[in-house]
Amino acid sequence: MSTATVAFDTLAFAEELKAAGIPEEHAKAHAKALSSIFGRQLVSQEYLDARIRELELRIAADLAPLKWGTAITVGGIVTLILKSFFPH
């Protein structure tokens, strides 16, 4: 899995909040919360695209037998209807 890392300067963020008038305790809490979020692994767009393509292929493979089954069933029904109208 391809992941991305986000660099986040918690001290600079807290200092900026304090400069804007946010109490120091609140500024530190906000910085800690955002650091926790940014510290998680984020997946890349390429990874998501690959997973979506894989799921599309799996769905197509799962639906293929249903398509053939439906075609055979419809063919059988059409054959029965034709035989009822045109008996030998």
Contact map, one row per residue, 1 for C-alpha under 8 A:
1110000000000000000000000000000000000000001000100000000000000000000000000000000000000000
1111000000000000000000000000000000000000001101100000000000000000000000000000000000000000
1111100000000000000000000000000000000000111100000000000000000000000000000000000000000000
0111110000000000000000000000000000000000111100000000000000000000000000000000000000000000
0011111000000000000000000000000000000110110000000000000000000000000000000000000000000000
0001111100000000000000000000000000000110000000000000000000000000000000000000000000000000
0000111110000000000000000000000000000100000000000000000000000000000000000000000000000000
0000011111000000000000000000000000100100000000000000000000000000000000000000000000000000
0000001111111000000000000000000000000000000000000000000000000000000000000000000000000000
0000000111111100000000000001001100100000000000000000000000000000000000000000000000000000
0000000011111110000000000000001000000000000000000000000000000000000000000000000000000000
0000000011111111000000000000000000000000000000000000000000000000000000000000000000000000
0000000011111111100000000010001000000000000000000000000000000000000000000000000000000000
0000000001111111110000010011011000000000000000000000000000000000000000000000000000000000
0000000000111111111000000010000000000000000000000000000000000000000000000000000000000000
0000000000011111111100000000000000000000000000000000000000000000000000000000000000000000
0000000000001111111111000010000000000000000000000000000000000000000000000000000000000000
0000000000000111111111110010000000000000000000000000000000000000000000000000000000000000
0000000000000011111111000000000000000000000000000000000000000000000000000000000000000000
0000000000000001111111000000000000000000000000000000000000000000000000000000000000000000
0000000000000000111111100000000000000000000000000000000000000000000000000000000000000000
0000000000000000111111110110000000000000000000000000000000000000000000000000000000000000
0000000000000000010011111110000000000000000000000000000000000000000000000000000000000000
0000000000000100010001111111000000000000000000000000000000000000000000000000000000000000
0000000000000000000000111111100000000000000000000000000000000000000000000000000000000000
0000000000000000000001111111110000000000000000000000000000000000000000000000000000000000
0000000000001110110001111111111000000000000000000000000000000000000000000000000000000000
0000000001000100000000011111111100000000000000000000000000000000000000000000000000000000
0000000000000000000000001111111110000000000000000000000000000000000000000000000000000000
0000000000000100000000000111111111000000000000000000000000000000000000000000000000000000
0000000001101100000000000011111111100000000000000000000000000000000000000000000000000000
0000000001000000000000000001111111110000000000000000000000000000000000000000000000000000
0000000000000000000000000000111111111000000000000000000000000000000000000000000000000000
0000000000000000000000000000011111111100000000000000000000000000000000000000000000000000
0000000101000000000000000000001111111110000000000000000000000000000000000000000000000000
0000000000000000000000000000000111111111000000000000000000000000000000000000000000000000
0000000000000000000000000000000011111111000000000000000000000000000000000000000000000000
0000111100000000000000000000000001111111100000000000000000000000000000000000000000000000
0000110000000000000000000000000000111111100000000000000000000000000000000000000000000000
0000000000000000000000000000000000011111110000000000000000000000000000000000000000000000
0011100000000000000000000000000000000111111000000000000000000000000000000000000000000000
0011100000000000000000000000000000000001111100000000000000000000000000000000000000000000
1111000000000000000000000000000000000000111110110000000000000000000000000000000000000000
0111000000000000000000000000000000000000011111110000000000000000000000000000000000000000
0000000000000000000000000000000000000000001111111000000000000000000000000000000000000000
0100000000000000000000000000000000000000000111111100000000000000000000000000000000000000
1100000000000000000000000000000000000000001111111110000000000000000000000000000000000000
0000000000000000000000000000000000000000001111111111000000000000000000000000000000000000
0000000000000000000000000000000000000000000011111111100000000000000000000000000000000000
0000000000000000000000000000000000000000000001111111110000000000000000000000000000000000
0000000000000000000000000000000000000000000000111111111000000000000000000000000000000000
0000000000000000000000000000000000000000000000011111111100000000000000000000000000000000
0000000000000000000000000000000000000000000000001111111110000000000000000000000000000000
0000000000000000000000000000000000000000000000000111111111000000000000000000000000000000
0000000000000000000000000000000000000000000000000011111111100000000000000000000000000000
0000000000000000000000000000000000000000000000000001111111110000000000000000000000000000
0000000000000000000000000000000000000000000000000000111111111000000000000000000000000000
0000000000000000000000000000000000000000000000000000011111111100000000000000000000000000
0000000000000000000000000000000000000000000000000000001111111110000000000000000000000000
0000000000000000000000000000000000000000000000000000000111111111000000000000000000000000
0000000000000000000000000000000000000000000000000000000011111111100000000000000000000000
0000000000000000000000000000000000000000000000000000000001111111110000000000000000000000
0000000000000000000000000000000000000000000000000000000000111111111000000000000000000000
0000000000000000000000000000000000000000000000000000000000011111111100000000000000000000
0000000000000000000000000000000000000000000000000000000000001111111110000000000000000000
0000000000000000000000000000000000000000000000000000000000000111111111000000000000000000
0000000000000000000000000000000000000000000000000000000000000011111111100000000000000000
0000000000000000000000000000000000000000000000000000000000000001111111110000000000000000
0000000000000000000000000000000000000000000000000000000000000000111111111000000000000000
0000000000000000000000000000000000000000000000000000000000000000011111111100000000000000
0000000000000000000000000000000000000000000000000000000000000000001111111110000000000000
0000000000000000000000000000000000000000000000000000000000000000000111111111000000000000
0000000000000000000000000000000000000000000000000000000000000000000011111111100000000000
0000000000000000000000000000000000000000000000000000000000000000000001111111110000000000
0000000000000000000000000000000000000000000000000000000000000000000000111111111000000000
0000000000000000000000000000000000000000000000000000000000000000000000011111111100000000
0000000000000000000000000000000000000000000000000000000000000000000000001111111110000000
0000000000000000000000000000000000000000000000000000000000000000000000000111111111000000
0000000000000000000000000000000000000000000000000000000000000000000000000011111111100000
0000000000000000000000000000000000000000000000000000000000000000000000000001111111110000
0000000000000000000000000000000000000000000000000000000000000000000000000000111111111000
0000000000000000000000000000000000000000000000000000000000000000000000000000011111111100
0000000000000000000000000000000000000000000000000000000000000000000000000000001111111111
0000000000000000000000000000000000000000000000000000000000000000000000000000000111111110
0000000000000000000000000000000000000000000000000000000000000000000000000000000011111110
0000000000000000000000000000000000000000000000000000000000000000000000000000000001111111
0000000000000000000000000000000000000000000000000000000000000000000000000000000000111111
0000000000000000000000000000000000000000000000000000000000000000000000000000000000100111
